[in-house]
Amino acid sequence: MILTYSKIYKSRLLLINLIILISLGFVIFKNIDEIRFVKIVNEQGEAFILDRFTSKIKMVN
């Protein structure tokens, strides 16, 4: 009897962790542009886009 409860408990934990990871994946995928790119403005008013993954800066026209 104890063995059955242990299997149910482990499968429930696996299912809960899977649901959490899928939800987190959807949130990250939806907001990937906000996570990856940031707009920077210097004192002269020039705007730049910083790519956080590659650490490259591009000037916005």
N, CA, C and O atoms as a Maestro MAE file, in Angstrom:
{
 s_m_m2io_version
 :::
 2.0.0
}

f_m_ct {
 s_m_title
 :::
 protein
 m_atom[244] {
  # First column is atom index #
  i_m_mmod_type
  r_m_x_coord
  r_m_y_coord
  r_m_z_coord
  i_m_residue_number
  s_m_chain_name
  s_m_pdb_residue_name
  s_m_pdb_atom_name
  i_m_atomic_number
  :::
  1 25 0.817 -1.194 0.000 1 A "MET " " N  " 7
  2 3 0.000 0.000 0.000 1 A "MET " " CA " 6
  3 2 0.863 1.262 0.000 1 A "MET " " C  " 6
  4 15 0.555 2.233 -0.691 1 A "MET " " O  " 8
  5 25 1.939 1.238 0.776 2 A "ILE " " N  " 7
  6 3 2.818 2.407 0.850 2 A "ILE " " CA " 6
  7 2 3.505 2.631 -0.487 2 A "ILE " " C  " 6
  8 15 3.728 3.775 -0.884 2 A "ILE " " O  " 8
  9 25 3.839 1.571 -1.175 3 A "LEU " " N  " 7
  10 3 4.491 1.677 -2.474 3 A "LEU " " CA " 6
  11 2 3.599 2.390 -3.477 3 A "LEU " " C  " 6
  12 15 4.099 3.160 -4.297 3 A "LEU " " O  " 8
  13 25 2.317 2.160 -3.435 4 A "THR " " N  " 7
  14 3 1.392 2.811 -4.356 4 A "THR " " CA " 6
  15 2 1.313 4.306 -4.086 4 A "THR " " C  " 6
  16 15 1.309 5.102 -5.025 4 A "THR " " O  " 8
  17 25 1.251 4.701 -2.814 5 A "TYR " " N  " 7
  18 3 1.200 6.120 -2.479 5 A "TYR " " CA " 6
  19 2 2.482 6.823 -2.903 5 A "TYR " " C  " 6
  20 15 2.450 7.975 -3.337 5 A "TYR " " O  " 8
  21 25 3.592 6.143 -2.779 6 A "SER " " N  " 7
  22 3 4.877 6.716 -3.180 6 A "SER " " CA " 6
  23 2 4.908 6.967 -4.685 6 A "SER " " C  " 6
  24 15 5.392 8.010 -5.126 6 A "SER " " O  " 8
  25 25 4.400 6.030 -5.473 7 A "LYS " " N  " 7
  26 3 4.363 6.210 -6.937 7 A "LYS " " CA " 6
  27 2 3.436 7.351 -7.326 7 A "LYS " " C  " 6
  28 15 3.751 8.140 -8.217 7 A "LYS " " O  " 8
  29 25 2.302 7.434 -6.660 8 A "ILE " " N  " 7
  30 3 1.355 8.514 -6.952 8 A "ILE " " CA " 6
  31 2 1.972 9.862 -6.592 8 A "ILE " " C  " 6
  32 15 1.825 10.826 -7.344 8 A "ILE " " O  " 8
  33 25 2.654 9.944 -5.465 9 A "TYR " " N  " 7
  34 3 3.279 11.187 -5.020 9 A "TYR " " CA " 6
  35 2 4.372 11.622 -5.991 9 A "TYR " " C  " 6
  36 15 4.445 12.798 -6.347 9 A "TYR " " O  " 8
  37 25 5.216 10.700 -6.420 10 A "LYS " " N  " 7
  38 3 6.295 11.029 -7.350 10 A "LYS " " CA " 6
  39 2 5.741 11.456 -8.710 10 A "LYS " " C  " 6
  40 15 6.255 12.393 -9.321 10 A "LYS " " O  " 8
  41 25 4.708 10.781 -9.182 11 A "SER " " N  " 7
  42 3 4.136 11.156 -10.479 11 A "SER " " CA " 6
  43 2 3.439 12.510 -10.389 11 A "SER " " C  " 6
  44 15 3.442 13.276 -11.353 11 A "SER " " O  " 8
  45 25 2.846 12.808 -9.242 12 A "ARG " " N  " 7
  46 3 2.206 14.112 -9.051 12 A "ARG " " CA " 6
  47 2 3.244 15.228 -9.047 12 A "ARG " " C  " 6
  48 15 3.021 16.280 -9.646 12 A "ARG " " O  " 8
  49 25 4.375 15.011 -8.381 13 A "LEU " " N  " 7
  50 3 5.448 16.008 -8.370 13 A "LEU " " CA " 6
  51 2 6.007 16.223 -9.771 13 A "LEU " " C  " 6
  52 15 6.286 17.358 -10.159 13 A "LEU " " O  " 8
  53 25 6.171 15.162 -10.523 14 A "LEU " " N  " 7
  54 3 6.657 15.275 -11.896 14 A "LEU " " CA " 6
  55 2 5.680 16.071 -12.753 14 A "LEU " " C  " 6
  56 15 6.101 16.916 -13.544 14 A "LEU " " O  " 8
  57 25 4.403 15.818 -12.610 15 A "LEU " " N  " 7
  58 3 3.381 16.538 -13.375 15 A "LEU " " CA " 6
  59 2 3.357 18.018 -13.001 15 A "LEU " " C  " 6
  60 15 3.255 18.872 -13.882 15 A "LEU " " O  " 8
  61 25 3.449 18.330 -11.729 16 A "ILE " " N  " 7
  62 3 3.446 19.729 -11.287 16 A "ILE " " CA " 6
  63 2 4.669 20.464 -11.815 16 A "ILE " " C  " 6
  64 15 4.552 21.594 -12.291 16 A "ILE " " O  " 8
  65 25 5.845 19.837 -11.739 17 A "ASN " " N  " 7
  66 3 7.064 20.468 -12.252 17 A "ASN " " CA " 6
  67 2 6.985 20.676 -13.756 17 A "ASN " " C  " 6
  68 15 7.445 21.701 -14.260 17 A "ASN " " O  " 8
  69 25 6.421 19.739 -14.469 18 A "LEU " " N  " 7
  70 3 6.264 19.868 -15.918 18 A "LEU " " CA " 6
  71 2 5.334 21.024 -16.268 18 A "LEU " " C  " 6
  72 15 5.617 21.778 -17.198 18 A "LEU " " O  " 8
  73 25 4.247 21.175 -15.552 19 A "ILE " " N  " 7
  74 3 3.308 22.273 -15.792 19 A "ILE " " CA " 6
  75 2 3.984 23.618 -15.519 19 A "ILE " " C  " 6
  76 15 3.799 24.565 -16.284 19 A "ILE " " O  " 8
  77 25 4.758 23.712 -14.448 20 A "ILE " " N  " 7
  78 3 5.457 24.953 -14.120 20 A "ILE " " CA " 6
  79 2 6.473 25.297 -15.205 20 A "ILE " " C  " 6
  80 15 6.554 26.451 -15.626 20 A "ILE " " O  " 8
  81 25 7.243 24.320 -15.663 21 A "LEU " " N  " 7
  82 3 8.244 24.570 -16.704 21 A "LEU " " CA " 6
  83 2 7.611 24.978 -18.029 21 A "LEU " " C  " 6
  84 15 8.149 25.839 -18.724 21 A "LEU " " O  " 8
  85 25 6.494 24.385 -18.387 22 A "ILE " " N  " 7
  86 3 5.801 24.761 -19.624 22 A "ILE " " CA " 6
  87 2 5.287 26.200 -19.522 22 A "ILE " " C  " 6
  88 15 5.413 26.970 -20.474 22 A "ILE " " O  " 8
  89 25 4.715 26.561 -18.388 23 A "SER " " N  " 7
  90 3 4.223 27.933 -18.198 23 A "SER " " CA " 6
  91 2 5.369 28.938 -18.264 23 A "SER " " C  " 6
  92 15 5.238 29.990 -18.889 23 A "SER " " O  " 8
  93 25 6.477 28.623 -17.630 24 A "LEU " " N  " 7
  94 3 7.642 29.498 -17.664 24 A "LEU " " CA " 6
  95 2 8.182 29.636 -19.081 24 A "LEU " " C  " 6
  96 15 8.598 30.723 -19.484 24 A "LEU " " O  " 8
  97 25 8.179 28.558 -19.828 25 A "GLY " " N  " 7
  98 3 8.617 28.607 -21.221 25 A "GLY " " CA " 6
  99 2 7.749 29.523 -22.068 25 A "GLY " " C  " 6
  100 15 8.266 30.275 -22.894 25 A "GLY " " O  " 8
  101 25 6.444 29.468 -21.874 26 A "PHE " " N  " 7
  102 3 5.542 30.345 -22.621 26 A "PHE " " CA " 6
  103 2 5.775 31.814 -22.278 26 A "PHE " " C  " 6
  104 15 5.752 32.664 -23.168 26 A "PHE " " O  " 8
  105 25 5.995 32.121 -21.015 27 A "VAL " " N  " 7
  106 3 6.240 33.505 -20.598 27 A "VAL " " CA " 6
  107 2 7.537 34.020 -21.204 27 A "VAL " " C  " 6
  108 15 7.580 35.140 -21.712 27 A "VAL " " O  " 8
  109 25 8.590 33.218 -21.156 28 A "ILE " " N  " 7
  110 3 9.876 33.644 -21.720 28 A "ILE " " CA " 6
  111 2 9.768 33.801 -23.227 28 A "ILE " " C  " 6
  112 15 10.289 34.768 -23.781 28 A "ILE " " O  " 8
  113 25 9.107 32.876 -23.896 29 A "PHE " " N  " 7
  114 3 8.967 32.950 -25.355 29 A "PHE " " CA " 6
  115 2 8.165 34.175 -25.773 29 A "PHE " " C  " 6
  116 15 8.470 34.792 -26.794 29 A "PHE " " O  " 8
  117 25 7.143 34.536 -25.001 30 A "LYS " " N  " 7
  118 3 6.317 35.693 -25.335 30 A "LYS " " CA " 6
  119 2 7.085 37.000 -25.161 30 A "LYS " " C  " 6
  120 15 6.861 37.946 -25.917 30 A "LYS " " O  " 8
  121 25 7.983 37.071 -24.183 31 A "ASN " " N  " 7
  122 3 8.689 38.304 -23.862 31 A "ASN " " CA " 6
  123 2 10.155 38.275 -24.267 31 A "ASN " " C  " 6
  124 15 10.961 38.998 -23.680 31 A "ASN " " O  " 8
  125 25 10.523 37.468 -25.244 32 A "ILE " " N  " 7
  126 3 11.926 37.318 -25.611 32 A "ILE " " CA " 6
  127 2 12.530 38.627 -26.113 32 A "ILE " " C  " 6
  128 15 13.704 38.895 -25.857 32 A "ILE " " O  " 8
  129 25 11.760 39.442 -26.817 33 A "ASP " " N  " 7
  130 3 12.291 40.718 -27.307 33 A "ASP " " CA " 6
  131 2 12.591 41.679 -26.155 33 A "ASP " " C  " 6
  132 15 13.597 42.388 -26.192 33 A "ASP " " O  " 8
  133 25 11.745 41.709 -25.148 34 A "GLU " " N  " 7
  134 3 11.982 42.581 -23.997 34 A "GLU " " CA " 6
  135 2 13.153 42.080 -23.159 34 A "GLU " " C  " 6
  136 15 13.847 42.876 -22.527 34 A "GLU " " O  " 8
  137 25 13.375 40.786 -23.148 35 A "ILE " " N  " 7
  138 3 14.482 40.214 -22.393 35 A "ILE " " CA " 6
  139 2 15.795 40.431 -23.132 35 A "ILE " " C  " 6
  140 15 16.809 40.750 -22.512 35 A "ILE " " O  " 8
  141 25 15.785 40.262 -24.449 36 A "ARG " " N  " 7
  142 3 17.021 40.308 -25.224 36 A "ARG " " CA " 6
  143 2 17.488 41.725 -25.536 36 A "ARG " " C  " 6
  144 15 18.680 42.010 -25.427 36 A "ARG " " O  " 8
  145 25 16.588 42.614 -25.918 37 A "PHE " " N  " 7
  146 3 16.973 43.944 -26.389 37 A "PHE " " CA " 6
  147 2 16.578 45.015 -25.384 37 A "PHE " " C  " 6
  148 15 15.535 44.923 -24.737 37 A "PHE " " O  " 8
  149 25 17.439 46.050 -25.258 38 A "VAL " " N  " 7
  150 3 17.136 47.186 -24.402 38 A "VAL " " CA " 6
  151 2 17.538 48.454 -25.160 38 A "VAL " " C  " 6
  152 15 18.569 48.487 -25.832 38 A "VAL " " O  " 8
  153 25 16.710 49.492 -25.042 39 A "LYS " " N  " 7
  154 3 16.981 50.760 -25.713 39 A "LYS " " CA " 6
  155 2 17.734 51.676 -24.758 39 A "LYS " " C  " 6
  156 15 17.336 51.859 -23.608 39 A "LYS " " O  " 8
  157 25 18.833 52.250 -25.257 40 A "ILE " " N  " 7
  158 3 19.674 53.127 -24.456 40 A "ILE " " CA " 6
  159 2 19.736 54.485 -25.151 40 A "ILE " " C  " 6
  160 15 19.932 54.556 -26.364 40 A "ILE " " O  " 8
  161 25 19.567 55.568 -24.378 41 A "VAL " " N  " 7
  162 3 19.661 56.925 -24.907 41 A "VAL " " CA " 6
  163 2 20.785 57.630 -24.153 41 A "VAL " " C  " 6
  164 15 20.814 57.618 -22.923 41 A "VAL " " O  " 8
  165 25 21.723 58.253 -24.902 42 A "ASN " " N  " 7
  166 3 22.818 58.970 -24.246 42 A "ASN " " CA " 6
  167 2 22.449 60.438 -24.017 42 A "ASN " " C  " 6
  168 15 21.323 60.853 -24.290 42 A "ASN " " O  " 8
  169 25 23.398 61.206 -23.518 43 A "GLU " " N  " 7
  170 3 23.131 62.609 -23.166 43 A "GLU " " CA " 6
  171 2 22.797 63.474 -24.374 43 A "GLU " " C  " 6
  172 15 22.062 64.452 -24.240 43 A "GLU " " O  " 8
  173 25 23.319 63.138 -25.550 44 A "GLN " " N  " 7
  174 3 23.048 63.905 -26.771 44 A "GLN " " CA " 6
  175 2 21.709 63.539 -27.401 44 A "GLN " " C  " 6
  176 15 21.316 64.153 -28.394 44 A "GLN " " O  " 8
  177 25 21.013 62.576 -26.862 45 A "GLY " " N  " 7
  178 3 19.709 62.187 -27.385 45 A "GLY " " CA " 6
  179 2 19.770 61.098 -28.440 45 A "GLY " " C  " 6
  180 15 18.746 60.764 -29.036 45 A "GLY " " O  " 8
  181 25 20.948 60.536 -28.684 46 A "GLU " " N  " 7
  182 3 21.073 59.454 -29.658 46 A "GLU " " CA " 6
  183 2 20.580 58.155 -29.025 46 A "GLU " " C  " 6
  184 15 20.860 57.870 -27.861 46 A "GLU " " O  " 8
  185 25 19.842 57.374 -29.812 47 A "ALA " " N  " 7
  186 3 19.273 56.131 -29.305 47 A "ALA " " CA " 6
  187 2 20.055 54.944 -29.852 47 A "ALA " " C  " 6
  188 15 20.444 54.918 -31.020 47 A "ALA " " O  " 8
  189 25 20.273 53.973 -28.992 48 A "PHE " " N  " 7
  190 3 20.985 52.749 -29.342 48 A "PHE " " CA " 6
  191 2 20.171 51.553 -28.865 48 A "PHE " " C  " 6
  192 15 19.403 51.642 -27.907 48 A "PHE " " O  " 8
  193 25 20.359 50.434 -29.556 49 A "ILE " " N  " 7
  194 3 19.744 49.179 -29.140 49 A "ILE " " CA " 6
  195 2 20.862 48.233 -28.713 49 A "ILE " " C  " 6
  196 15 21.778 47.960 -29.489 49 A "ILE " " O  " 8
  197 25 20.789 47.732 -27.482 50 A "LEU " " N  " 7
  198 3 21.773 46.790 -26.964 50 A "LEU " " CA " 6
  199 2 21.192 45.385 -27.028 50 A "LEU " " C  " 6
  200 15 20.114 45.120 -26.495 50 A "LEU " " O  " 8
  201 25 21.922 44.487 -27.688 51 A "ASP " " N  " 7
  202 3 21.560 43.064 -27.714 51 A "ASP " " CA " 6
  203 2 22.275 42.401 -26.546 51 A "ASP " " C  " 6
  204 15 23.499 42.270 -26.564 51 A "ASP " " O  " 8
  205 25 21.532 41.986 -25.543 52 A "ARG " " N  " 7
  206 3 22.138 41.440 -24.328 52 A "ARG " " CA " 6
  207 2 22.782 40.080 -24.561 52 A "ARG " " C  " 6
  208 15 23.707 39.713 -23.836 52 A "ARG " " O  " 8
  209 25 22.319 39.320 -25.554 53 A "PHE " " N  " 7
  210 3 22.871 37.985 -25.797 53 A "PHE " " CA " 6
  211 2 24.235 38.060 -26.464 53 A "PHE " " C  " 6
  212 15 25.134 37.296 -26.113 53 A "PHE " " O  " 8
  213 25 24.403 38.971 -27.425 54 A "THR " " N  " 7
  214 3 25.665 39.069 -28.163 54 A "THR " " CA " 6
  215 2 26.502 40.261 -27.720 54 A "THR " " C  " 6
  216 15 27.639 40.400 -28.171 54 A "THR " " O  " 8
  217 25 25.986 41.114 -26.865 55 A "SER " " N  " 7
  218 3 26.661 42.333 -26.365 55 A "SER " " CA " 6
  219 2 27.051 43.275 -27.502 55 A "SER " " C  " 6
  220 15 28.114 43.895 -27.466 55 A "SER " " O  " 8
  221 25 26.194 43.376 -28.501 56 A "LYS " " N  " 7
  222 3 26.427 44.302 -29.607 56 A "LYS " " CA " 6
  223 2 25.459 45.481 -29.496 56 A "LYS " " C  " 6
  224 15 24.316 45.331 -29.063 56 A "LYS " " O  " 8
  225 25 25.948 46.656 -29.901 57 A "ILE " " N  " 7
  226 3 25.147 47.873 -29.840 57 A "ILE " " CA " 6
  227 2 24.923 48.361 -31.268 57 A "ILE " " C  " 6
  228 15 25.861 48.439 -32.061 57 A "ILE " " O  " 8
  229 25 23.662 48.690 -31.589 58 A "LYS " " N  " 7
  230 3 23.312 49.243 -32.901 58 A "LYS " " CA " 6
  231 2 22.687 50.612 -32.701 58 A "LYS " " C  " 6
  232 15 21.919 50.821 -31.761 58 A "LYS " " O  " 8
  233 25 23.015 51.546 -33.588 59 A "MET " " N  " 7
  234 3 22.426 52.874 -33.510 59 A "MET " " CA " 6
  235 2 21.069 52.848 -34.215 59 A "MET " " C  " 6
  236 15 20.938 52.293 -35.306 59 A "MET " " O  " 8
  237 25 20.069 53.450 -33.583 60 A "VAL " " N  " 7
  238 3 18.730 53.523 -34.152 60 A "VAL " " CA " 6
  239 2 18.651 54.749 -35.046 60 A "VAL " " C  " 6
  240 15 19.061 55.839 -34.648 60 A "VAL " " O  " 8
  241 25 18.128 54.577 -36.250 61 A "ASN " " N  " 7
  242 3 17.999 55.703 -37.189 61 A "ASN " " CA " 6
  243 2 16.717 56.458 -36.960 61 A "ASN " " C  " 6
  244 15 16.443 57.434 -37.658 61 A "ASN " " O  " 8
  :::
 }
 m_bond[243] {
  # First column is bond index #
  i_m_from
  i_m_to
  i_m_order
  :::
  1 1 2 1
  2 2 3 1
  3 3 4 2
  4 3 5 1
  5 5 6 1
  6 6 7 1
  7 7 8 2
  8 7 9 1
  9 9 10 1
  10 10 11 1
  11 11 12 2
  12 11 13 1
  13 13 14 1
  14 14 15 1
  15 15 16 2
  16 15 17 1
  17 17 18 1
  18 18 19 1
  19 19 20 2
  20 19 21 1
  21 21 22 1
  22 22 23 1
  23 23 24 2
  24 23 25 1
  25 25 26 1
  26 26 27 1
  27 27 28 2
  28 27 29 1
  29 29 30 1
  30 30 31 1
  31 31 32 2
  32 31 33 1
  33 33 34 1
  34 34 35 1
  35 35 36 2
  36 35 37 1
  37 37 38 1
  38 38 39 1
  39 39 40 2
  40 39 41 1
  41 41 42 1
  42 42 43 1
  43 43 44 2
  44 43 45 1
  45 45 46 1
  46 46 47 1
  47 47 48 2
  48 47 49 1
  49 49 50 1
  50 50 51 1
  51 51 52 2
  52 51 53 1
  53 53 54 1
  54 54 55 1
  55 55 56 2
  56 55 57 1
  57 57 58 1
  58 58 59 1
  59 59 60 2
  60 59 61 1
  61 61 62 1
  62 62 63 1
  63 63 64 2
  64 63 65 1
  65 65 66 1
  66 66 67 1
  67 67 68 2
  68 67 69 1
  69 69 70 1
  70 70 71 1
  71 71 72 2
  72 71 73 1
  73 73 74 1
  74 74 75 1
  75 75 76 2
  76 75 77 1
  77 77 78 1
  78 78 79 1
  79 79 80 2
  80 79 81 1
  81 81 82 1
  82 82 83 1
  83 83 84 2
  84 83 85 1
  85 85 86 1
  86 86 87 1
  87 87 88 2
  88 87 89 1
  89 89 90 1
  90 90 91 1
  91 91 92 2
  92 91 93 1
  93 93 94 1
  94 94 95 1
  95 95 96 2
  96 95 97 1
  97 97 98 1
  98 98 99 1
  99 99 100 2
  100 99 101 1
  101 101 102 1
  102 102 103 1
  103 103 104 2
  104 103 105 1
  105 105 106 1
  106 106 107 1
  107 107 108 2
  108 107 109 1
  109 109 110 1
  110 110 111 1
  111 111 112 2
  112 111 113 1
  113 113 114 1
  114 114 115 1
  115 115 116 2
  116 115 117 1
  117 117 118 1
  118 118 119 1
  119 119 120 2
  120 119 121 1
  121 121 122 1
  122 122 123 1
  123 123 124 2
  124 123 125 1
  125 125 126 1
  126 126 127 1
  127 127 128 2
  128 127 129 1
  129 129 130 1
  130 130 131 1
  131 131 132 2
  132 131 133 1
  133 133 134 1
  134 134 135 1
  135 135 136 2
  136 135 137 1
  137 137 138 1
  138 138 139 1
  139 139 140 2
  140 139 141 1
  141 141 142 1
  142 142 143 1
  143 143 144 2
  144 143 145 1
  145 145 146 1
  146 146 147 1
  147 147 148 2
  148 147 149 1
  149 149 150 1
  150 150 151 1
  151 151 152 2
  152 151 153 1
  153 153 154 1
  154 154 155 1
  155 155 156 2
  156 155 157 1
  157 157 158 1
  158 158 159 1
  159 159 160 2
  160 159 161 1
  161 161 162 1
  162 162 163 1
  163 163 164 2
  164 163 165 1
  165 165 166 1
  166 166 167 1
  167 167 168 2
  168 167 169 1
  169 169 170 1
  170 170 171 1
  171 171 172 2
  172 171 173 1
  173 173 174 1
  174 174 175 1
  175 175 176 2
  176 175 177 1
  177 177 178 1
  178 178 179 1
  179 179 180 2
  180 179 181 1
  181 181 182 1
  182 182 183 1
  183 183 184 2
  184 183 185 1
  185 185 186 1
  186 186 187 1
  187 187 188 2
  188 187 189 1
  189 189 190 1
  190 190 191 1
  191 191 192 2
  192 191 193 1
  193 193 194 1
  194 194 195 1
  195 195 196 2
  196 195 197 1
  197 197 198 1
  198 198 199 1
  199 199 200 2
  200 199 201 1
  201 201 202 1
  202 202 203 1
  203 203 204 2
  204 203 205 1
  205 205 206 1
  206 206 207 1
  207 207 208 2
  208 207 209 1
  209 209 210 1
  210 210 211 1
  211 211 212 2
  212 211 213 1
  213 213 214 1
  214 214 215 1
  215 215 216 2
  216 215 217 1
  217 217 218 1
  218 218 219 1
  219 219 220 2
  220 219 221 1
  221 221 222 1
  222 222 223 1
  223 223 224 2
  224 223 225 1
  225 225 226 1
  226 226 227 1
  227 227 228 2
  228 227 229 1
  229 229 230 1
  230 230 231 1
  231 231 232 2
  232 231 233 1
  233 233 234 1
  234 234 235 1
  235 235 236 2
  236 235 237 1
  237 237 238 1
  238 238 239 1
  239 239 240 2
  240 239 241 1
  241 241 242 1
  242 242 243 1
  243 243 244 2
  :::
 }
}
